[in-house]
Amino acid sequence: MEKQLRLAASLLGIVLWLGLWSASSGASTYVVYIPLDDPIYQELDTLNGLGYLKTYLSEIRPISRIEAARLTLEAQANLENRQDPVGLSMVDELRDELATEIDWLEHNRVDELPNLLTPVQRIELQYVYSQGPHRTWQTSPPNSSQASGINAEEGTPLLPNNDGLPTSQGSNEIARWQGWGGAASFLTLYAEGAAAGPLDHGVYGPPDGASRFSLLGAEGVASLGNTVISFGQEEMWWGTGSFGALTFSNNAPPFPAFRIQNLHPTLLPWFLRYLGQFRYQVFFGELDSYRYFSHPWIDGETFAFKPLPNFEFGLTHAMLFGGRHNDNYTFPGFLGRATGFATGSISNGNTHQEGGIWLKFYFPRLRDAQLYQEICGEDNLSFEIPGIGKFLPFLAVSYQGGFYLPRLTKDGKTDLRFEYVITEPNYSMHDDTLYFDYRNMDMGDAIGPNATEVDIQLGRWLDLRRKLTGDVFYTEEAPNYQSNFYYPAEFYPYPLAKEHSGGVALDLFELPTHLGGFQELLAGWHLRAAIEYARALNYQQGATSVRALVSVTGTFDLTGRRSFFSW
């Protein structure tokens, strides 16, 4: 026990040292995180793909508006004296969208700001027409002492990673709003709220019904130099994937947590500086009651490094433990589980861990091609051999990887992406209710356990403001639920079969532009249409389904001095 406590204290000391060390560098400022569906990420990814960003570690998202402004200025400097219409257009767009924060940086005022109130930073209006059945992964009755496997549902067919917003068959209307306020040049409160669902009837959601209203981000943030400490709800995306993330994505709603992370990438001291540009995020939070072990604790850490100009790598780790009926441990037992050094036993409190590594390579001579690979393991091998976690779980390994060619054509207007994911039969699952989902939605890749998906996407900038992408995808999912033999009549009254599906999706979007004569109002839009044909959906033998989606989104961003009040 003494050794375990020393190890736990050592890990906590390392995290505290990282925070105190990074806090000593850089100026404090207002930190407002950018929603994951904001086109700013598309513009930054384009600049990164074209080779104009050297310190962008995109595998930890969201990033803040002030960090996006810093990256915009970096890309602008790297584009100097270059005739690249796509890159120059992206920089111009970002300067419009981040005009206030860029002004702070260019005039060196980030740590000398007045108290600010921005009631409306961004408004998003969306119409979604959805047709076809949802995928479900319900392997045992909720809130049962015998519950095991995973209980999760798909949010909206063909629209994953949408913050778990509830929709139903047919027409749905969604509205989002984001605003923020700052005080003393280092304290920030920001919030993004949403109202979603059809106007004339109920919405699809968790077993006790879904609320039309939700908070997608609501945090209090303190910026202490380059260290950011926050508490509240924040979207999360860890890893290299474009269509999904193995560990954390915004497929499920954001959950409440305490977080520490660095605002801008930095170099570690001493010989560790050879690890290159460095970013990290550490969190500790609590999940929901939609499980027998209700309100379990969750914590995690991710570290991203860029030791070479053309190579990045990172580590991820997450732990689920505790919850009602699963907390028969002392405070040292709590610390051991929270750090992952002493995960106990089933008798006094089970745990479930995920851990992984990702690698990303750039090939500038091959038209800036990128190659990336992620591996994620879990601590449960099978129902017959339940694993009690170790600090780095290597069992139940899932894979995700891909290839991205930003310059399929020399001018950089056409790109090509190939991506695959293979999830292990026990991906996100556990032999009790410590599964990685929140409000009955998978917190990682929306594909679920024991599945394979392949995507090929071709994109083309039409006029440097509008981009059209086409995605062809194929998916297989096989039944492998260990609890089927416990509840065959209630949940699977039909013979189980392997699911096969394939489809296409088209996306057309326009980057935000000045609306009419309103120089400080930017408006953009996004159209999406998708269709999928599935055999044996939800493992129902002989059944066929056609799923379709049409989505129309309009965004309105306020920028410039008229968007806020100061005193």
SEMI-14410 format. One record per residue (C-alpha): y, x, z. Coordinates in steps of 0.05 Angstrom, whole numbers, m for minus. Each point is the difference from the previous one (the first is absolute). Last residue first. Example, Ala and Ser with C-alpha at 12.3 -4.5 7.8 and 13.67 -1.06 7.14 Angstrom:
residues 2
+--------+--------+--------+
|      v |      u |      w |
+--------+--------+--------+
|    m21 |    273 |    143 |
|    m69 |    m27 |     13 |
+--------+--------+--------+
END
This chain:
residues 567
+--------+--------+--------+
|      v |      u |      w |
+--------+--------+--------+
|    969 |   m311 |   m375 |
|    m38 |    m10 |    m64 |
|    m22 |    m61 |    m40 |
|    m49 |      7 |    m57 |
|    m14 |    m19 |    m73 |
|     72 |      9 |    m22 |
|     m5 |     75 |      7 |
|    m51 |     12 |    m54 |
|    m67 |    m33 |    m13 |
|    m27 |    m70 |      3 |
|    m68 |     m8 |    m32 |
|    m26 |    m63 |    m35 |
|    m73 |     m5 |    m21 |
|    m34 |    m51 |    m46 |
|    m74 |     m9 |     m4 |
|    m43 |    m41 |    m48 |
|    m75 |     m2 |     12 |
|    m56 |    m30 |    m42 |
|    m71 |      6 |     25 |
|    m69 |    m19 |    m26 |
|    m71 |     m2 |     27 |
|    m59 |    m23 |    m42 |
|    m65 |    m11 |     37 |
|    m74 |      1 |    m14 |
|    m57 |    m19 |     48 |
|    m72 |     20 |    m14 |
|    m12 |     32 |     68 |
|     58 |     m7 |     50 |
|     16 |     71 |     21 |
|     73 |    m17 |     18 |
|     12 |     m6 |    m75 |
|    m68 |      0 |    m36 |
|     31 |     14 |    m68 |
|     74 |     12 |     m6 |
|     51 |     m7 |    m56 |
|     70 |     25 |     16 |
|     70 |    m17 |    m25 |
|     67 |     31 |     14 |
|     73 |    m13 |    m14 |
|     57 |     37 |     35 |
|     76 |     m4 |    m12 |
|     49 |     42 |     40 |
|     75 |     m8 |      6 |
|     63 |     39 |     18 |
|     70 |    m15 |     27 |
|     51 |     47 |     30 |
|     63 |    m25 |     35 |
|     56 |     50 |     14 |
|     32 |     m1 |    m68 |
|      2 |    m76 |     m3 |
|     28 |    m12 |    m70 |
|    m67 |    m22 |    m28 |
|    m58 |     23 |     42 |
|     m4 |     75 |      4 |
|    m71 |     24 |    m15 |
|    m65 |      1 |     39 |
|    m58 |     28 |    m40 |
|    m34 |    m48 |    m48 |
|    m73 |    m17 |      6 |
|    m58 |    m19 |    m45 |
|    m70 |      0 |     28 |
|    m64 |    m20 |    m37 |
|    m68 |     m8 |     34 |
|    m69 |      0 |    m30 |
|    m68 |    m21 |     26 |
|    m70 |     17 |     20 |
|    m49 |    m26 |     51 |
|    m71 |     12 |     24 |
|    m28 |    m24 |     67 |
|    m70 |     18 |     22 |
|    m41 |    m60 |     22 |
|    m16 |    m36 |     66 |
|    m47 |    m59 |      0 |
|     37 |    m63 |     23 |
|     13 |    m29 |     70 |
|     40 |     63 |     18 |
|     47 |    m15 |     57 |
|    m31 |    m54 |     43 |
|    m72 |      4 |    m24 |
|     m7 |     75 |     m1 |
|     31 |     12 |     69 |
|    m38 |     57 |     34 |
|    m35 |     25 |    m63 |
|     68 |     11 |    m32 |
|     22 |     44 |     58 |
|    m12 |     66 |    m36 |
|     45 |    m17 |    m58 |
|    m18 |     39 |    m62 |
|     21 |    m45 |    m57 |
|     21 |     39 |    m62 |
|     70 |      2 |    m31 |
|     15 |     23 |    m70 |
|     69 |      4 |    m31 |
|     30 |     14 |    m69 |
|     73 |     10 |    m16 |
|     46 |      2 |    m61 |
|     74 |     11 |     18 |
|     59 |     m8 |    m48 |
|     69 |     25 |     17 |
|     68 |    m18 |    m29 |
|     62 |     35 |     25 |
|     72 |    m22 |     m6 |
|     61 |     43 |     16 |
|    m12 |     62 |    m42 |
|     m4 |    m44 |    m63 |
|    m74 |    m16 |     m6 |
|    m30 |     46 |     52 |
|    m74 |     m3 |    m15 |
|    m61 |     m6 |     46 |
|    m75 |      4 |    m10 |
|    m47 |    m15 |     58 |
|    m75 |     11 |      6 |
|    m30 |    m26 |     64 |
|    m71 |      8 |     27 |
|    m27 |    m37 |     62 |
|    m62 |      9 |     41 |
|    m23 |    m39 |     61 |
|    m41 |      5 |     63 |
|     57 |    m21 |     46 |
|     66 |    m34 |    m20 |
|     40 |      5 |    m65 |
|     66 |    m10 |     38 |
|      2 |     74 |     18 |
|     22 |     11 |     72 |
|     25 |    m50 |     52 |
|    m50 |    m53 |    m23 |
|     26 |    m70 |     15 |
|    m23 |    m46 |     56 |
|     65 |      4 |     40 |
|     m8 |     75 |      1 |
|    m62 |     36 |    m26 |
|    m35 |     64 |     18 |
|    m63 |    m24 |     35 |
|     m9 |      7 |     75 |
|    m36 |    m67 |      3 |
|    m69 |     28 |     14 |
|    m49 |     40 |    m44 |
|     60 |     25 |    m39 |
|     30 |    m10 |    m69 |
|     61 |     33 |    m33 |
|    m47 |     31 |    m52 |
|    m72 |    m11 |     23 |
|    m29 |    m10 |    m69 |
|     39 |     62 |    m25 |
|     61 |    m12 |    m43 |
|      5 |     30 |    m70 |
|     71 |      3 |    m29 |
|     22 |     20 |    m70 |
|     66 |     17 |    m33 |
|     22 |     16 |    m71 |
|     74 |      3 |    m16 |
|     38 |      8 |    m65 |
|     74 |     10 |    m12 |
|     49 |    m14 |    m57 |
|     75 |     13 |      1 |
|     m7 |     74 |     19 |
|     28 |     24 |    m67 |
|    m63 |     39 |    m14 |
|    m45 |    m61 |     m3 |
|    m55 |     m6 |     52 |
|     52 |     32 |     44 |
|    m14 |    m26 |     70 |
|    m75 |     12 |     m5 |
|    m34 |    m24 |     64 |
|    m73 |     12 |     18 |
|    m37 |    m33 |     56 |
|    m36 |     m1 |     66 |
|    m28 |    m43 |     55 |
|    m64 |     11 |     39 |
|    m34 |    m33 |     59 |
|    m44 |     35 |     52 |
|    m40 |    m40 |     51 |
|    m10 |     61 |     45 |
|     46 |     60 |      6 |
|     41 |    m21 |     61 |
|     47 |     55 |     25 |
|     12 |     m6 |     74 |
|    m68 |    m30 |     11 |
|    m13 |    m74 |      3 |
|    m61 |    m36 |     27 |
|    m46 |     m7 |    m60 |
|    m44 |    m61 |     m6 |
|    m68 |     19 |    m29 |
|    m36 |    m65 |    m19 |
|     63 |    m36 |    m22 |
|     20 |     59 |    m43 |
|     42 |     63 |     m1 |
|     57 |    m20 |     46 |
|     52 |     54 |     14 |
|     42 |     m7 |    m62 |
|     16 |     47 |    m57 |
|     57 |      1 |    m51 |
|      2 |     46 |    m60 |
|     61 |      4 |    m46 |
|      8 |     32 |    m68 |
|     60 |     14 |    m45 |
|     13 |     30 |    m69 |
|     70 |      1 |    m28 |
|     23 |     16 |    m71 |
|     69 |     31 |    m10 |
|     m8 |      3 |    m76 |
|    m60 |     45 |      7 |
|     42 |     62 |     13 |
|     28 |    m32 |     64 |
|    m70 |    m11 |     30 |
|      8 |    m31 |     69 |
|    m56 |     m5 |     50 |
|     m9 |    m50 |     58 |
|    m51 |      3 |     56 |
|    m17 |    m52 |     52 |
|    m36 |      3 |     67 |
|    m30 |    m53 |     43 |
|    m14 |    m31 |     67 |
|    m17 |    m70 |     23 |
|    m21 |    m16 |     71 |
|    m32 |    m58 |     37 |
|     m8 |     m2 |     75 |
|    m45 |    m35 |     52 |
|     18 |    m11 |     72 |
|    m41 |     11 |     63 |
|    m70 |    m14 |    m24 |
|     13 |     20 |    m72 |
|     16 |     72 |     21 |
|     60 |     44 |     10 |
|     46 |     23 |    m56 |
|     21 |     66 |     31 |
|     43 |     42 |    m46 |
|     27 |    m57 |    m43 |
|     69 |      3 |     30 |
|      5 |    m73 |     20 |
|    m73 |     m2 |     19 |
|      5 |     58 |     49 |
|     66 |    m26 |     27 |
|    m31 |    m69 |     15 |
|    m61 |     33 |     32 |
|     47 |     41 |     44 |
|     32 |    m67 |     19 |
|    m67 |    m30 |     18 |
|    m48 |    m38 |    m44 |
|    m30 |    m69 |     m7 |
|     47 |    m20 |    m56 |
|    m43 |    m34 |    m52 |
|     m5 |    m72 |     24 |
|     74 |     m9 |    m20 |
|     27 |     56 |    m43 |
|    m16 |     74 |      3 |
|     m7 |     46 |    m59 |
|     21 |     10 |    m73 |
|     15 |     71 |    m23 |
|     35 |     29 |    m61 |
|      1 |     68 |    m33 |
|     32 |     27 |    m63 |
|      6 |     70 |    m28 |
|     41 |     25 |    m59 |
|      3 |     45 |    m60 |
|     50 |     19 |    m53 |
|     m3 |     51 |    m57 |
|     46 |     17 |    m58 |
|     59 |     33 |     36 |
|    m48 |     29 |     51 |
|     m8 |    m14 |     75 |
|     19 |    m73 |     m6 |
|    m24 |    m33 |     64 |
|    m11 |    m72 |     25 |
|    m22 |    m19 |     70 |
|    m25 |    m69 |     22 |
|    m13 |    m25 |     70 |
|    m29 |    m64 |     27 |
|     m2 |    m51 |     57 |
|    m30 |    m68 |     10 |
|    m10 |    m40 |     64 |
|    m42 |    m63 |     m3 |
|     33 |    m69 |      8 |
|    m64 |    m42 |      2 |
|    m68 |     31 |      4 |
|    m30 |    m66 |    m25 |
|     44 |      0 |    m61 |
|     62 |    m34 |    m28 |
|     41 |     22 |     62 |
|     46 |     49 |    m35 |
|     13 |     75 |     m2 |
|     36 |     48 |     47 |
|     38 |     63 |    m13 |
|      5 |     76 |      5 |
|     30 |     41 |    m56 |
|      5 |     72 |    m26 |
|     33 |     18 |    m66 |
|      5 |     68 |    m32 |
|     36 |     38 |    m56 |
|     m3 |     74 |    m19 |
|     27 |     42 |    m57 |
|    m39 |     65 |     m3 |
|    m63 |     18 |     38 |
|     26 |     72 |     m2 |
|     51 |    m22 |     52 |
|    m57 |     m1 |     49 |
|      9 |     76 |      8 |
|     60 |    m12 |     44 |
|     33 |    m69 |      0 |
|    m19 |    m61 |    m41 |
|     41 |    m15 |    m63 |
|     32 |    m67 |     m9 |
|     m8 |    m67 |    m35 |
|     54 |    m50 |     18 |
|      1 |    m55 |     53 |
|    m57 |     27 |     43 |
|    m47 |    m49 |     34 |
|    m11 |    m34 |     67 |
|    m25 |    m72 |      3 |
|    m10 |    m56 |     52 |
|    m38 |    m59 |    m29 |
|      3 |    m73 |    m19 |
|    m42 |    m19 |    m61 |
|     20 |     m5 |    m73 |
|    m33 |    m56 |    m40 |
|    m63 |     19 |    m38 |
|     m3 |     29 |    m70 |
|     57 |     47 |     19 |
|    m45 |     60 |     m1 |
|    m35 |     43 |     52 |
|    m64 |     42 |     m4 |
|    m29 |     m7 |    m70 |
|     64 |    m15 |    m38 |
|      4 |    m46 |    m61 |
|     25 |     m5 |    m72 |
|     39 |     65 |      0 |
|    m43 |     42 |     46 |
|     26 |     66 |     29 |
|     m5 |    m14 |     74 |
|     32 |    m38 |     57 |
|     40 |    m64 |    m10 |
|     32 |    m35 |     60 |
|     47 |    m59 |     10 |
|     38 |      0 |     65 |
|      0 |    m47 |     59 |
|     33 |     22 |     65 |
|     16 |     64 |     37 |
|     32 |     62 |    m29 |
|     10 |     74 |     13 |
|     26 |     42 |    m58 |
|      2 |     75 |      7 |
|     45 |     40 |    m48 |
|     58 |      1 |     49 |
|    m14 |    m55 |     49 |
|     m1 |    m64 |    m41 |
|    m14 |    m61 |     43 |
|    m29 |    m62 |    m34 |
|     m8 |    m72 |     24 |
|    m46 |    m35 |    m47 |
|    m14 |    m64 |    m38 |
|    m38 |      4 |    m65 |
|    m41 |    m52 |    m36 |
|     19 |    m54 |     50 |
|    m33 |    m66 |    m17 |
|     15 |    m73 |    m16 |
|    m47 |    m46 |    m36 |
|    m49 |      5 |     58 |
|    m74 |      2 |    m16 |
|    m54 |    m45 |     27 |
|    m47 |      6 |     59 |
|    m54 |     35 |    m40 |
|     48 |     49 |    m33 |
|     38 |    m18 |    m64 |
|      9 |    m46 |    m60 |
|     64 |    m40 |      1 |
|     14 |    m73 |     13 |
|     32 |    m52 |    m47 |
|     62 |    m19 |    m39 |
|     44 |     62 |      1 |
|    m55 |     49 |    m18 |
|     m4 |     64 |     40 |
|     46 |     55 |     25 |
|     60 |     14 |     45 |
|     14 |     73 |     13 |
|     38 |     44 |     48 |
|     22 |     72 |     m5 |
|     33 |     30 |     61 |
|     41 |     59 |     21 |
|     28 |     27 |     65 |
|     27 |     71 |     m2 |
|     22 |     50 |     53 |
|     24 |     70 |    m23 |
|     74 |     m5 |    m22 |
|     22 |    m33 |     65 |
|    m21 |    m68 |    m26 |
|    m36 |    m26 |    m62 |
|    m15 |    m68 |    m29 |
|    m51 |    m26 |    m50 |
|    m17 |    m54 |    m50 |
|    m59 |    m20 |    m43 |
|    m17 |    m68 |    m30 |
|    m63 |    m25 |    m34 |
|    m13 |    m66 |    m35 |
|    m67 |    m24 |    m25 |
|    m17 |    m64 |    m40 |
|    m70 |    m20 |    m17 |
|    m29 |    m41 |    m56 |
|    m74 |    m13 |     m9 |
|    m55 |     19 |     49 |
|     29 |     24 |     66 |
|     43 |     57 |     26 |
|      8 |     39 |     65 |
|     35 |     68 |      0 |
|    m50 |     54 |     20 |
|     51 |     55 |    m12 |
|     m8 |     m7 |    m76 |
|    m49 |     58 |    m10 |
|    m45 |    m42 |    m43 |
|     24 |    m49 |    m54 |
|    m60 |    m15 |    m45 |
|    m24 |    m56 |     47 |
|     50 |    m12 |     57 |
|    m18 |     21 |     71 |
|    m74 |     18 |     m3 |
|    m39 |    m14 |     64 |
|    m29 |     41 |     56 |
|    m53 |     m6 |     54 |
|    m39 |     65 |      5 |
|    m68 |     23 |     23 |
|    m16 |    m27 |     69 |
|      9 |    m63 |     42 |
|    m54 |     m9 |     53 |
|     50 |    m17 |     55 |
|     31 |    m49 |    m48 |
|     76 |     m4 |     m9 |
|     m8 |     m9 |    m76 |
|    m69 |    m20 |    m26 |
|    m35 |     55 |    m39 |
|      3 |     37 |    m66 |
|     64 |    m26 |    m29 |
|     22 |     43 |    m59 |
|     39 |    m49 |    m43 |
|     26 |      2 |    m72 |
|     47 |    m56 |    m18 |
|    m16 |    m54 |    m51 |
|     40 |    m11 |    m64 |
|     72 |    m15 |    m20 |
|     65 |     30 |     26 |
|     70 |    m15 |    m23 |
|     50 |     44 |     37 |
|     76 |     m7 |     m1 |
|     40 |     54 |     34 |
|     70 |      8 |     29 |
|     20 |     67 |     30 |
|     63 |     13 |     40 |
|     23 |     70 |     19 |
|     51 |     32 |     46 |
|     27 |    m63 |     32 |
|     31 |      0 |     69 |
|     20 |     73 |     m5 |
|     33 |     17 |     67 |
|     28 |     69 |     13 |
|     25 |     40 |     60 |
|     37 |     59 |    m28 |
|    m35 |     60 |    m30 |
|      8 |     73 |     20 |
|    m72 |     25 |     m6 |
|    m10 |    m16 |    m74 |
|     71 |     20 |    m18 |
|    m10 |     62 |    m44 |
|     42 |    m28 |    m57 |
|    m56 |      3 |    m51 |
|    m50 |    m24 |     51 |
|     39 |    m61 |     24 |
|     18 |    m18 |    m72 |
|    m73 |      3 |    m18 |
|    m15 |    m49 |     56 |
|     51 |    m50 |    m24 |
|    m17 |      5 |    m74 |
|    m75 |     m8 |     10 |
|    m14 |    m52 |    m54 |
|     53 |     26 |    m48 |
|    m19 |     73 |     10 |
|    m72 |    m20 |     m9 |
|     14 |    m30 |    m68 |
|     39 |     61 |    m24 |
|    m56 |     45 |     24 |
|    m52 |    m41 |    m38 |
|     41 |      1 |    m63 |
|      8 |     76 |      3 |
|    m76 |      8 |      7 |
|    m15 |    m47 |    m58 |
|     53 |     29 |    m47 |
|    m21 |     72 |     12 |
|     52 |     48 |    m28 |
|      1 |     53 |     55 |
|     63 |     37 |     21 |
|     m8 |    m24 |     72 |
|    m64 |    m40 |      8 |
|    m22 |     40 |     61 |
|     66 |    m15 |     35 |
|     m6 |    m74 |    m15 |
|    m72 |      0 |     25 |
|     22 |     30 |     66 |
|     58 |    m49 |      5 |
|    m47 |    m59 |     m9 |
|    m48 |     30 |     51 |
|     55 |      1 |     52 |
|     17 |    m73 |    m16 |
|    m74 |    m19 |      8 |
|      0 |     35 |     68 |
|     63 |    m39 |     21 |
|    m32 |    m66 |    m22 |
|    m61 |     14 |     42 |
|    m71 |     13 |    m23 |
|    m57 |    m51 |      3 |
|    m47 |     34 |    m11 |
|    m40 |     63 |     13 |
|    m35 |     25 |    m64 |
|     66 |      8 |    m37 |
|     13 |     70 |     23 |
|     63 |     15 |    m40 |
|     25 |     71 |     10 |
|     m2 |     27 |    m71 |
|     28 |    m59 |    m38 |
|     18 |      9 |    m74 |
|    m70 |      9 |    m29 |
|     m5 |    m60 |    m46 |
|    m50 |    m32 |     48 |
|     48 |      8 |     58 |
|     57 |    m32 |    m39 |
|    m45 |    m58 |    m19 |
|    m27 |     m7 |     71 |
|     72 |     m2 |     25 |
|     17 |    m56 |    m48 |
|    m61 |    m41 |     16 |
|     13 |     10 |     75 |
|     72 |    m24 |     m8 |
|    m29 |    m63 |    m33 |
|     m9 |    m30 |     70 |
|    m70 |    m29 |     13 |
|    m12 |     48 |     59 |
|     61 |    m23 |     37 |
|     49 |     59 |     12 |
|      7 |     23 |     72 |
|     69 |      1 |     32 |
|     18 |     63 |     40 |
|     72 |      9 |     23 |
|     17 |     73 |     13 |
|    m17 |     60 |     43 |
|     13 |     68 |    m29 |
|    m52 |     52 |    m17 |
|    m45 |     46 |     41 |
|    m11 |     m4 |     75 |
|    m36 |    m66 |     m6 |
|    m53 |     34 |    m42 |
|    m19 |     45 |     59 |
|      2 |    m56 |     52 |
|    m43 |    m46 |    m43 |
|    m50 |     53 |    m20 |
|     m5 |     24 |     72 |
|    m13 |    m71 |     24 |
|    m56 |     m9 |    m51 |
|    m30 |     68 |     20 |
|      6 |    m18 |     74 |
|    m36 |    m66 |    m11 |
|    m56 |     38 |    m33 |
|     m4 |     51 |     56 |
|      1 |    m55 |     53 |
|    m59 |    m33 |    m33 |
|    m38 |     66 |     m3 |
|     15 |     14 |     73 |
|    m22 |    m70 |     19 |
|    m66 |     10 |    m37 |
|    m12 |     66 |     36 |
|     12 |    m32 |     67 |
|    m48 |    m57 |    m17 |
+--------+--------+--------+
END
